Amino acid sequence: MRSNGKVRGLPNESLRSSVKKSGCSASPVAPHPSHRSAVGPYPLPAALRLQGEGERLDHVRLLITRPSEDAEALKTQLEKLGHQVIVSPVLTIAPLADVTIPKADYQLVALTSANAIRCLSDTPHLEGLRHLPVMSVGPQSAAAARQAGFTMITQAGGDGAGLARHIIATAKPAAGPVLYLSGRDTASDFAGLLERAGFAVERAVIYEARAAENLASAAAQAQGVLLYSPRSAKLWLELARRHDIKAKAMLHFCLSPNIAAILPDGFVTRVAPRPTEESLLEIIGSAA
C-alpha cells in the first residue's frame, strides 16, 4: 500500500528470502506493486530478496537502536528468533538530579516508559507512592513498576495516546490528580489528552534521553533496523549520514506509522500493526 509516498506493509512473501551460507549474492526480483512510491519502484534490499521457492532468510543482522536498559533483553529475544543482533543505542538515559514530586492525593501513577520508574527505584521519591495503582503503557514499564515495589499495576494502551484513552475510560477526574512520571522529551501528548478530558495531571520530569554521538562500529553491517520513536528515527538518520552508512539499503521495522513517516521516500519499512514490542517482534519474525 502507499502512504505519503513511503513504502508500507510489505507482503510476507516478499520477505521470505535467502542468502546462501556460501556467500553467493541474492538474485534480483521484480518489485511487488506495493513496493512503489509516488516516484517509482523501490525493491527490497538485495540481501532480503527471494532466491528460490520455499527458501527463507534464517539470519538477518538487525540493529537495535533502543537505550541499553532495554536493548539487552530485546537482543536475547531476537537471537532466539534466529537473528544476528547489533546493539547501538541512539539515546542514553540520564537521571535528573533536581527531581521534585509535589505531595498530593494522587489517584494513580502513569508511566509511558520504564525509564522514569527505573531512575527513581533507588531514591526516596517512591516511598509515599507505592500504595497507588500504576497505569503503565506496556510490559517493560509494568515490570519496572513491579520491581520498584508497586503491586497494583495495569498494563494498557501500547503507547502514550492509548494509555491516555484507557485512563479516560476507566478513571474519574474527581478521584484526584494523575501523577505522570516522564522524561524531558515525550513522543505523545499524554498529559494534554488527559487534561482536555478534565483530569488534573502533575507531570514530574525524571530523566532526559541524550543523543548518542556515534554508532557501533558494526552498524553498517546491519540489514534491518528497529526504531521505537520519532526521535530515535531522526537520530538514526543523522548518525547514519555522519558515518556514511547506506540506510536506504536496509529494512526498517517501525513501532508505529508516525515513526515510519520520519523516514525519507524510498526507504523500505514494516510497521507494527499495534504499537507494542510484541507486535513489532511478530512482523520481524514473519520477515525472517
N, C-alpha and C positions, 0 to 999 in steps of 0.2 A: 504494500500500500504506500501511498505518498503522503507526506505531511510536511508542509513548508519547504518542499524541495529536498528533504532528507530521506534517506532510506530507512524504513521501519519494518519490524515484524517479519524478518526473512523466514521463508518456509524451512522446516526441519530438513527436507530432502536436499536443500541447497547446502546444508552444513554437514551432512553425513559424508565426510570426505576422508581421504587417506594420504599420509605422507609416508612413503616407503622407508622402512627402517634402514635400507641400504643407502639412503641419502638421495635417491632419484627425485627429481623435481616433479611437482604435480602437473598433470596435463590440463591446459586451459579448457574452459567450457563456456558456452554462450550464456550471458547473464539472463537470469529469470526476469520476466516483465516487472516484477515487484522490486527489482534492484534499481530501477531507473529513477532519476530525479528530474527536475524540470529542465535540465540542460543535457541529459544523455544518460547512457548506461554506466553503472558502477559495479563491476563484478566483484565477487568476494576476493579477499586476499588470496594469492596463489596457494599458500600453504593450507587453505581451508576449502579448496575446490574438490569436486568429485574426481576420482580416478577410475573407479570401477564399480559396477553394481554390487551392492552388499558390503563394500568396504567402508570403513569409517576411521576417522582420526582418533586414535586411542589416547594420545598425549598431546594436549595443547599447552603451550607455555603461556601462562596467564600472569599478568601484572596486577598486584594488589596495591591500590593507592590509599587505602584506609590508614588511619593512625595506628601505631604499633600496638596500642592497647587492644585493638580488635583484630589486627592483621594475623596474629599467630593462630588463633582459633579458626579463622577463615582459611588460612593456609592448610591446616590439618584436614578440614572438610573437603577442600578442592583436591588435595592429594589422594584422599580416599576415593574420589570420583575418577582418578586415573590421570590427573593433570600434573604438569610441572608448574611450579609456582615461583615467582619472583616477587619479593616484598620490597616496595619502595614507597613509603608514605609521602604524600604531598602536603600533609598537615601534621604538626606536632602539638599535642595537648599540654598547655601550661596553666596550672592553677594560679589564680589571682591571690595576692597577699592581703588585699584590703576588702575581703568579703564581709558583707553585712546582711543579716537576715532579720528584718524587723519582727518583733513579737506581735502576734495577733492570733485570733481564734480562727485559724485556717480550717477549712473543711477537708482539704486534701492537698497532696503534693503531686505536681505534674512534672513528668520527665519526657522530653523529646529526644534525649540521647542518654547513654550510660555515663558519659564523661563527667557530668556535674556531680552525680552521686558518688562516683569513684574519687573525685577530687576532695570531697567532704568526708570520706569514710573514716579518716584518722583525725578528724577535728572535733571540737566540742559543739559545732553548729547543729549536729543531728540529735543531740541529747533530748531536746524538747520537742522533737518532731516524729520520733519513731512510733508513737501511738496513732499517727494519722494514716489513713488509707493512701496508697500510691496509685496513680494512673500513669502507666508507662506506655511508650509508643511501640515497644517490641520486646523480643525475648532477651536481648542484651541488657537493656535498661531495667527490665524486670529482675533479671539475675543479679545485676549490680545492687538494686534496692534490697533484695533478699540478703545478699552478702553483707550489706551495711546494717542489717538488723531490723528492717521493716518486715511486717508479717501480713498485712492486708494489701495485696498487690493485684491490680487488674491490668492486663495487657490488652491494648485495643488500638485500632486505627491504622497502624502501619507507618504513618508519617504524622507530622505536626497537625495538618489540617484534619486528618482522620481522627486523631486523638481529641481535638477540639470538638468535633461533631459528636463524639461519644460522650464527652463530659456534658455538653449542652443537652443531650438526650437523656442522660441518667442522673444528673445532679441539679440542684436548685440554687439560683443566685442568693436566695435568702439564707442559705445554710452557712454562709461565710465566704471569705475570700479564698481564692486558689493561690497556693504558693508555687510559682513556676521557677524551677532551678534550671538555669540555662547557661549557654556560652555567650560570649560577646557578640558573635555573628550567628544568626539563625537563618534557616532555609525557608521558613514558613512564617506566616503572620498568626502564630498560635495565640498570643495574648490578645491581639486585635479581634480575632474571631470570637473569643470568649467575652471580651468587653462589649462588643456590639450585640451580644446576646444577653447582656445585663449582668454579667459576672464581674466582680471586683478581682483584679489579678495583681498580685505582688510578684514582680519578676526580680529574682536575685541572680546577678551575673557571677558565676563561679569560676569560669576559666576562659581562656582565649585559645583559639586554634591558630597557631603560627605557621605561615607558609614555609615549606621546605625550600632550600636554596639549590639543591641538586637532586638528581635521581640516582638510583642504584646503578652501578657500572653495567649490570646485565639487562637494564631496562630495554635497550634497543633490540634485544633478542626475543622479546615478547611477541606473541601472535594475537593475543587478546588482552583487553584492559577492563578492569572493573571500576566503575565510577558510581559514587554514592551520594554526591551532592553537586549542585551547580558550581559552587566554589571550587570543589576538587576538580571538576571538569575543566574549568578555566585555568587552574594552576597546572594541571597535566599538560594542556596545550602549550602554555608558556614555557614550561620546563622542557617539553619535547622539542620546541623550536630552539631553545638555548643549547640543547645537546645534539641538535641536528638529527633527531630521531624522526623517521618517516611514520608518523602516527596514522596517516591516512591509509597505510597498508595494513593496519591492524583492525581487528573486530572489537567494537566497544559494547560492553554489557552495561546497561544503564538501569539504575533503580527506578527511575520514573521518566515520563516524557519531558518534563522541564529540564532534566539533565541532558537528555539526548538533543534538545533544542539548542544547547550551547555549542555543540559540535558543528564544524563547517559543513557546507554542502559537499556531498560526495563521500562522507565518512559512512562506513557500514556499521549499523547499530542493531542491537537487540534490546528491547525494552521489557522489563519485567511487567507482567500483567497486573501485579499488585506491588505496592511499594514496601516489600519486605525482603529480607535476605533469603528467606526460604524460597520465595518466588524467583529471585534472581538466580539462585543455585539451580532451580528447576530448568531455566532456559539455558544455563551453561551446560547442564547435564545433557540436554537434548541436542546441543550443538557439538557434542564431543563424539 
